[in-house]
């Protein structure tokens, strides 16, 4: 039980900082995936093939993966206030510039720059929580932050659809208005972030001296306790050694598959809904929100069920099978019934990510947790590149998205089968990484940078 001063400080952080990060994540996810709503008009005006569109949608994730670690290192140098503001404003500027795309090359360049601008945002926020909140409150703060992704998937459709209805105003296309308005919102939000965010507890003028000292002491005490539990010197585990572990390879594949399925549905859902015919851009936006509303319900229910039964693998298998069945059904039914099938797909693939992350956390020991989680996140997020790219190639080759939906079905089913081979993820089957055979000897202390590169939560699907 923390002191009254610490509890008072935590309440203030939840009122001031956590909601700000929530809104930032909404804007972040909106600027990342709004591309799907501009697909048809953008392709027609710029002359993009389906394959070119898919490659541009996916190239974002290549840049994001490359620059994630350098971004986190620069945050340490410049401070969270300056660096998170920079991330916010720069991605807003690039998102706004998408309104002026006039060639395939410019489309690729801006999507790559958007990945560079956003890189490091998610782990930076997670690290920020670790320096501002005691461990007992970080889970709730992270959950609220992650709700920004789910909220964005619901509201991005109606908002983007409404902006697309501005087609022709002052001679600009609807997709141009969508990118411009949503990008400017992120830029403005960046200046708000600079006004209300502080790099460290010591700089927070809205906390009393007693609250500051109590909060810093509580966080430092928890860190010292963790260091003591894992020994005076913690062993460093390289990513290359982790790749030799068959269980880690399974984790990499499963999370990669989840991201392939999730981002394929995210980027191509507006186009699939548009095939219904006879609906306006705003109505398309409203209809695309329906699967994600269903996914939010599934997210809540699956989390409660997995926590209650204490066994994550069966829940994850059911979710992946549900997602695979939804995409398979969408291939063979009418567009309206297909929308219902895609609701099932979203209800399976969207909650799969947070349930998945509980499994490697129960498998990896303290020495392997930081590099292990970072490795899974880095490789898994490449699914965001593969999914839209493959979908575009398939549509160019076949003239339909049905081949891509069949591919998602296969991915979902294979991932579900792979989960059955995984150890860990339940009260009775927790397995720690095998200790070294040699006697424990002092080893170099793990660096703070490794902890910052660890991404303890799911990716901003």
C-alpha positions as CSV (number, residue, x, y, z in Angstrom):
1,X,0.0,0.0,0.0
2,X,1.5,3.3,-1.1
3,X,1.5,6.5,1.0
4,X,-1.2,9.1,0.7
5,X,1.2,11.4,-1.2
6,X,1.9,8.7,-3.8
7,X,-1.8,7.9,-4.2
8,X,-2.6,11.5,-4.7
9,X,0.2,11.8,-7.3
10,X,-1.1,8.8,-9.2
11,X,-4.7,10.2,-9.3
12,X,-3.3,13.4,-10.8
13,X,-1.4,11.5,-13.4
14,X,-4.5,9.5,-14.4
15,X,-6.4,12.8,-14.8
16,X,-3.7,14.7,-16.7
17,X,-1.3,12.4,-18.5
18,X,-3.1,9.1,-19.2
19,X,-6.0,10.7,-21.1
20,X,-3.5,12.8,-23.2
21,X,-1.7,9.6,-24.3
22,X,-5.1,8.0,-25.1
23,X,-6.0,10.9,-27.4
24,X,-2.5,10.7,-29.0
25,X,-2.9,7.0,-29.7
26,X,-6.3,7.7,-31.3
27,X,-4.7,10.3,-33.6
28,X,-1.7,8.0,-34.2
29,X,-3.8,5.0,-35.3
30,X,-6.1,7.2,-37.4
31,X,-3.3,8.7,-39.4
32,X,-1.8,5.2,-39.9
33,X,-4.9,3.4,-41.3
34,X,-7.1,6.2,-42.8
35,X,-5.4,5.3,-46.1
36,X,-7.9,2.4,-46.5
37,X,-10.8,4.8,-46.8
38,X,-9.1,6.8,-49.6
39,X,-8.1,3.7,-51.6
40,X,-10.5,3.8,-54.5
41,X,-10.4,7.6,-55.1
42,X,-6.6,7.9,-54.5
43,X,-5.8,5.0,-56.8
44,X,-8.0,6.6,-59.6
45,X,-6.6,10.1,-59.2
46,X,-2.9,9.2,-58.8
47,X,-2.9,6.1,-61.0
48,X,-2.0,3.5,-58.4
49,X,-2.5,-0.2,-59.1
50,X,-3.7,-2.4,-56.3
51,X,-0.2,-3.8,-55.8
52,X,1.3,-0.3,-55.6
53,X,-1.3,0.7,-53.1
54,X,-0.6,-2.4,-51.0
55,X,3.1,-1.8,-51.1
56,X,2.7,1.8,-50.1
57,X,0.4,0.8,-47.2
58,X,2.9,-1.7,-46.0
59,X,6.1,0.3,-46.4
60,X,5.2,2.3,-43.4
61,X,6.0,-0.7,-41.2
62,X,9.4,-1.2,-42.7
63,X,10.4,2.3,-41.8
64,X,8.8,2.0,-38.3
65,X,10.8,-1.2,-37.6
66,X,14.1,0.4,-38.8
67,X,13.8,3.6,-36.8
68,X,12.1,2.3,-33.6
69,X,15.3,1.8,-31.6
70,X,17.1,5.0,-32.8
71,X,14.0,7.0,-31.9
72,X,14.0,5.6,-28.4
73,X,17.7,6.4,-28.0
74,X,17.1,10.0,-29.1
75,X,14.2,10.3,-26.6
76,X,16.7,9.5,-23.8
77,X,18.9,12.4,-25.0
78,X,16.2,15.1,-25.6
79,X,13.7,14.0,-23.0
80,X,10.1,12.7,-23.3
81,X,8.5,16.1,-23.5
82,X,10.5,17.3,-26.5
83,X,10.7,13.9,-28.3
84,X,7.1,12.9,-28.0
85,X,6.1,16.4,-29.2
86,X,8.5,16.0,-32.1
87,X,7.0,12.6,-33.0
88,X,3.4,14.0,-32.8
89,X,4.0,17.1,-34.9
90,X,6.3,15.4,-37.5
91,X,3.8,12.6,-38.2
92,X,1.0,15.2,-38.4
93,X,3.0,17.2,-41.0
94,X,3.6,14.0,-43.1
95,X,0.0,12.9,-42.8
96,X,-1.1,16.3,-43.9
97,X,1.3,16.1,-46.9
98,X,-0.5,13.0,-48.1
99,X,-3.2,15.4,-49.3
100,X,-0.8,16.5,-52.1
101,X,0.2,13.1,-53.4
102,X,0.4,13.2,-57.2
103,X,2.7,10.2,-58.1
104,X,3.5,6.7,-57.1
105,X,6.9,7.7,-56.0
106,X,5.6,10.5,-53.8
107,X,3.1,8.1,-52.3
108,X,5.8,5.6,-51.4
109,X,8.1,8.4,-50.0
110,X,5.4,9.8,-47.7
111,X,4.3,6.5,-46.4
112,X,7.9,5.7,-45.6
113,X,8.4,9.1,-43.9
114,X,5.2,8.5,-41.9
115,X,6.8,5.3,-40.5
116,X,10.0,7.2,-39.7
117,X,8.0,10.0,-37.9
118,X,5.9,7.6,-35.8
119,X,8.7,5.2,-34.9
120,X,9.3,4.9,-31.2
121,X,5.9,6.3,-30.1
122,X,4.5,3.2,-28.5
123,X,7.5,2.0,-26.6
124,X,8.2,5.6,-25.6
125,X,4.8,5.9,-23.9
126,X,5.3,2.5,-22.2
127,X,8.7,3.7,-20.9
128,X,7.2,7.0,-19.7
129,X,4.7,5.1,-17.6
130,X,7.5,3.1,-16.0
131,X,9.1,6.3,-14.8
132,X,5.9,8.0,-13.6
133,X,3.8,5.2,-12.1
134,X,4.3,2.5,-9.6
135,X,4.1,-1.0,-10.9
136,X,0.6,-1.6,-9.3
137,X,-0.9,1.2,-11.5
138,X,1.0,0.7,-14.9
139,X,-1.3,-2.1,-16.1
140,X,-4.4,0.1,-15.8
141,X,-2.6,3.0,-17.4
142,X,-1.4,0.8,-20.3
143,X,-4.9,-0.6,-20.8
144,X,-6.4,2.8,-21.1
145,X,-3.7,3.9,-23.5
146,X,-4.3,0.8,-25.6
147,X,-8.0,1.5,-25.8
148,X,-7.0,4.4,-28.1
149,X,-6.3,1.9,-30.8
150,X,-9.7,0.2,-30.4
151,X,-11.5,3.6,-30.2
152,X,-9.7,4.7,-33.4
153,X,-10.8,1.7,-35.3
154,X,-14.4,2.6,-34.5
155,X,-14.4,6.3,-35.1
156,X,-11.9,6.5,-38.0
157,X,-14.6,5.2,-40.4
158,X,-17.4,7.7,-39.7
159,X,-14.9,10.6,-39.5
160,X,-13.0,9.7,-42.6
161,X,-16.2,9.0,-44.5
162,X,-17.7,12.4,-43.5
163,X,-14.5,14.1,-44.7
164,X,-14.6,12.2,-47.9
165,X,-18.0,13.7,-48.5
166,X,-16.3,17.1,-48.9
167,X,-15.3,16.1,-52.4
168,X,-15.2,19.1,-54.8
169,X,-15.1,21.8,-52.1
170,X,-12.6,24.5,-53.3
171,X,-11.6,22.1,-56.1
172,X,-10.1,19.4,-53.9
173,X,-11.0,15.7,-53.8
174,X,-12.5,14.1,-50.7
175,X,-9.4,12.0,-50.0
176,X,-7.4,15.2,-50.0
177,X,-9.6,16.8,-47.4
178,X,-9.5,13.7,-45.2
179,X,-5.7,13.6,-45.1
180,X,-5.4,17.3,-44.6
181,X,-7.9,17.7,-41.7
182,X,-6.8,14.6,-39.9
183,X,-3.1,15.5,-40.3
184,X,-3.6,19.0,-39.1
185,X,-5.4,17.7,-36.0
186,X,-2.3,15.7,-35.1
187,X,-0.1,18.8,-35.5
188,X,-2.4,20.9,-33.2
189,X,-2.4,18.0,-30.7
190,X,1.4,18.0,-30.8
191,X,1.5,21.6,-29.4
192,X,-1.1,20.6,-26.8
193,X,1.3,17.7,-25.8
194,X,4.1,20.2,-25.4
195,X,2.0,22.4,-23.2
196,X,0.8,19.6,-20.8
197,X,3.6,17.0,-20.8
198,X,6.7,17.0,-18.6
199,X,9.8,14.9,-19.2
200,X,10.3,13.9,-15.5
201,X,8.4,13.8,-12.2
202,X,10.8,16.6,-10.9
203,X,9.6,19.0,-13.6
204,X,5.8,18.5,-12.9
205,X,4.7,21.8,-11.3
206,X,1.2,20.4,-10.8
207,X,2.6,17.9,-8.2
208,X,3.5,19.0,-4.7
209,X,7.1,18.4,-3.4
210,X,5.8,15.6,-1.2
211,X,4.1,13.9,-4.1
212,X,7.2,14.1,-6.2
213,X,9.5,12.7,-3.6
214,X,7.1,10.0,-2.6
215,X,6.5,8.9,-6.2
216,X,10.2,8.9,-7.1
217,X,11.0,6.9,-4.0
218,X,8.3,4.3,-4.7
219,X,9.4,3.8,-8.3
220,X,13.1,3.6,-7.3
221,X,12.3,1.1,-4.5
222,X,10.5,-1.2,-7.0
223,X,13.4,-1.1,-9.4
224,X,15.9,-2.0,-6.6
225,X,13.6,-4.9,-5.6
226,X,13.5,-6.2,-9.1
227,X,17.3,-5.9,-9.4
228,X,17.7,-7.8,-6.1
229,X,15.4,-10.6,-7.3
230,X,17.3,-11.2,-10.4
231,X,20.7,-10.9,-8.7
232,X,23.3,-8.2,-8.4
233,X,24.2,-8.6,-12.1
234,X,21.5,-9.7,-14.5
235,X,22.5,-11.8,-17.5
236,X,22.1,-10.3,-20.9
237,X,20.4,-12.5,-23.5
238,X,21.1,-11.8,-27.1
239,X,18.4,-11.9,-29.8
240,X,20.5,-14.5,-31.7
241,X,20.4,-16.9,-28.8
242,X,16.6,-16.4,-28.5
243,X,16.2,-17.3,-32.2
244,X,17.7,-20.8,-31.3
245,X,14.7,-21.4,-29.0
246,X,11.9,-23.3,-30.9
247,X,9.3,-21.7,-28.6
248,X,10.5,-18.2,-29.5
249,X,10.2,-19.1,-33.2
250,X,6.7,-20.1,-32.6
251,X,6.0,-16.8,-30.8
252,X,7.5,-14.9,-33.7
253,X,5.3,-16.8,-36.3
254,X,2.1,-16.5,-34.3
255,X,2.4,-12.8,-33.7
256,X,3.4,-12.2,-37.3
257,X,0.3,-14.1,-38.4
258,X,-1.9,-12.1,-36.1
259,X,-0.6,-8.9,-37.6
260,X,-0.9,-10.1,-41.1
261,X,-4.6,-10.9,-40.5
262,X,-5.4,-7.8,-38.5
263,X,-3.8,-5.2,-40.9
264,X,-5.2,-6.9,-44.0
265,X,-8.7,-6.5,-42.6
266,X,-7.9,-2.9,-41.4
267,X,-6.6,-1.7,-44.8
268,X,-8.9,-3.5,-47.1
269,X,-12.2,-3.5,-45.1
270,X,-13.4,-0.1,-46.6
271,X,-12.8,-1.5,-50.1
272,X,-14.7,-4.7,-49.4
273,X,-17.6,-2.7,-47.8
274,X,-17.7,-0.4,-50.9
275,X,-18.4,-3.5,-53.0
276,X,-21.8,-3.6,-51.5
277,X,-22.8,-0.8,-53.9
278,X,-25.2,2.0,-53.5
279,X,-23.7,3.5,-50.4
280,X,-22.0,6.9,-49.9
281,X,-18.5,7.5,-48.5
282,X,-20.0,8.4,-45.2
283,X,-22.1,5.3,-45.1
284,X,-19.1,3.2,-46.0
285,X,-17.3,4.8,-43.0
286,X,-20.3,3.9,-40.7
287,X,-20.4,0.3,-42.0
288,X,-16.7,-0.2,-41.5
289,X,-17.1,0.8,-37.8
290,X,-19.5,-2.1,-37.2
291,X,-16.9,-4.9,-37.2
292,X,-14.6,-2.9,-34.9
293,X,-17.5,-2.3,-32.4
294,X,-18.0,-6.0,-32.4
295,X,-14.2,-6.4,-31.9
296,X,-14.3,-4.1,-28.8
297,X,-16.9,-6.3,-27.2
298,X,-14.9,-9.4,-28.0
299,X,-11.8,-7.7,-26.6
300,X,-13.5,-7.1,-23.3
301,X,-15.0,-10.6,-23.1
302,X,-11.9,-12.5,-24.1
303,X,-9.8,-10.6,-21.6
304,X,-12.2,-11.4,-18.8
305,X,-12.5,-15.1,-19.8
306,X,-8.8,-15.6,-20.2
307,X,-8.1,-14.0,-16.8
308,X,-10.8,-16.0,-15.1
309,X,-9.8,-19.4,-16.4
310,X,-6.1,-18.6,-16.2
311,X,-5.4,-20.5,-19.5
312,X,-4.5,-18.3,-22.5
313,X,-3.9,-20.9,-25.2
314,X,-7.4,-22.2,-25.5
315,X,-8.8,-18.7,-25.7
316,X,-6.2,-17.7,-28.3
317,X,-7.0,-20.8,-30.4
318,X,-10.7,-20.0,-30.4
319,X,-10.1,-16.4,-31.4
320,X,-7.8,-17.3,-34.3
321,X,-10.3,-20.0,-35.5
322,X,-13.1,-17.5,-35.3
323,X,-11.1,-15.0,-37.3
324,X,-10.3,-17.6,-40.0
325,X,-13.9,-18.8,-40.2
326,X,-15.1,-15.2,-40.6
327,X,-12.7,-14.5,-43.5
328,X,-13.6,-17.8,-45.2
329,X,-17.3,-17.1,-44.9
330,X,-16.8,-13.7,-46.5
331,X,-15.5,-15.3,-49.7
332,X,-18.7,-17.3,-50.5
333,X,-21.6,-15.0,-49.4
334,X,-23.2,-11.7,-50.6
335,X,-21.5,-8.4,-49.7
336,X,-24.1,-7.7,-47.0
337,X,-23.7,-11.1,-45.4
338,X,-20.0,-10.7,-46.0
339,X,-20.0,-7.7,-43.7
340,X,-21.4,-9.9,-40.9
341,X,-18.6,-12.4,-41.7
342,X,-16.0,-9.7,-41.4
343,X,-17.5,-8.8,-38.0
344,X,-16.6,-12.4,-36.9
345,X,-13.1,-11.9,-38.4
346,X,-12.5,-8.7,-36.5
347,X,-13.9,-10.3,-33.3
348,X,-11.3,-13.0,-33.7
349,X,-8.2,-11.2,-34.9
350,X,-8.4,-7.9,-32.9
351,X,-8.5,-9.5,-29.4
352,X,-5.9,-12.1,-30.3
353,X,-3.0,-9.7,-29.9
354,X,-3.5,-8.8,-26.2
355,X,-4.3,-12.5,-25.3
356,X,-1.2,-13.6,-27.1
357,X,1.1,-11.2,-25.2
358,X,0.3,-13.0,-21.9
359,X,1.9,-16.2,-23.2
360,X,5.5,-15.2,-23.9
361,X,5.5,-13.1,-20.7
362,X,4.8,-16.3,-18.8
363,X,7.4,-18.3,-20.7
364,X,10.3,-15.9,-20.6
365,X,12.4,-15.5,-17.5
366,X,13.6,-12.1,-16.3
367,X,16.8,-12.3,-18.2
368,X,15.1,-13.0,-21.5
369,X,12.0,-10.9,-21.2
370,X,13.3,-7.5,-22.5
371,X,15.1,-8.7,-25.7
372,X,12.5,-11.5,-26.2
373,X,9.5,-9.2,-26.2
374,X,11.3,-6.6,-28.3
375,X,12.2,-9.3,-30.9
376,X,8.7,-10.7,-31.1
377,X,7.3,-7.1,-31.5
378,X,9.8,-6.2,-34.2
379,X,9.4,-9.3,-36.3
380,X,5.7,-9.5,-35.8
381,X,5.0,-6.0,-36.9
382,X,6.4,-6.8,-40.3
383,X,3.1,-8.5,-40.8
384,X,1.8,-5.0,-41.3
385,X,4.0,-4.8,-44.4
386,X,3.2,-8.3,-45.8
387,X,-0.6,-8.1,-45.4
388,X,-1.5,-5.0,-47.6
389,X,1.3,-5.8,-50.0
390,X,0.1,-9.4,-50.6
391,X,-3.5,-8.3,-50.8
392,X,-2.7,-5.8,-53.5
393,X,-0.7,-8.3,-55.6
394,X,-3.6,-10.8,-55.3
395,X,-6.2,-8.2,-56.4
396,X,-4.1,-7.2,-59.4
397,X,-3.6,-10.8,-60.4
398,X,-7.2,-12.0,-59.9
399,X,-9.3,-8.8,-60.0
400,X,-10.8,-9.6,-56.6
401,X,-10.0,-9.6,-52.9
402,X,-11.4,-13.1,-52.4
403,X,-8.0,-14.7,-52.9
404,X,-6.6,-12.5,-50.1
405,X,-9.5,-13.5,-47.8
406,X,-8.7,-17.2,-48.5
407,X,-5.1,-16.5,-47.6
408,X,-6.2,-14.9,-44.3
409,X,-8.2,-18.0,-43.6
410,X,-5.2,-20.2,-44.0
411,X,-3.0,-17.9,-41.9
412,X,-5.6,-17.9,-39.1
413,X,-6.0,-21.7,-39.1
414,X,-2.2,-22.3,-39.2
415,X,-1.6,-19.8,-36.4
416,X,-4.3,-21.6,-34.3
417,X,-2.6,-25.0,-34.8
418,X,0.8,-23.4,-33.9
419,X,-0.6,-22.2,-30.6
420,X,-1.2,-25.8,-29.6
421,X,2.5,-26.4,-29.8
422,X,3.4,-23.5,-27.5
423,X,4.3,-23.9,-23.8
424,X,3.3,-21.3,-21.3
425,X,0.2,-19.3,-21.0
426,X,-1.7,-20.9,-18.1
427,X,-1.6,-21.3,-14.4
428,X,-0.5,-25.0,-14.7
429,X,1.8,-24.8,-17.6
430,X,4.2,-21.9,-17.0
431,X,7.7,-22.6,-18.2
432,X,10.6,-20.4,-17.6
433,X,13.5,-20.1,-19.9
434,X,16.1,-22.8,-19.2
435,X,18.9,-21.5,-17.0
436,X,22.5,-21.7,-18.1
437,X,24.3,-24.9,-17.3
438,X,27.3,-23.1,-15.9
439,X,27.1,-21.9,-12.3
440,X,25.7,-18.4,-11.9
441,X,28.5,-15.9,-12.2
442,X,28.4,-12.1,-12.2
443,X,27.6,-10.9,-15.6
444,X,27.3,-7.4,-17.0
445,X,24.2,-5.6,-15.9
446,X,21.5,-5.2,-18.5
447,X,21.4,-1.7,-19.9
448,X,18.4,0.6,-19.4
449,X,18.2,0.9,-23.2
450,X,17.3,-2.8,-23.5
451,X,14.4,-2.3,-21.2
452,X,13.2,0.7,-23.2
453,X,13.4,-1.3,-26.4
454,X,11.1,-3.9,-24.9
455,X,7.5,-3.5,-26.0
456,X,5.4,-5.1,-23.2
457,X,2.2,-4.6,-25.0
458,X,0.6,-5.4,-28.3
459,X,1.2,-3.6,-31.5
460,X,-1.2,-0.1,-32.7
461,X,-3.3,-2.3,-34.6
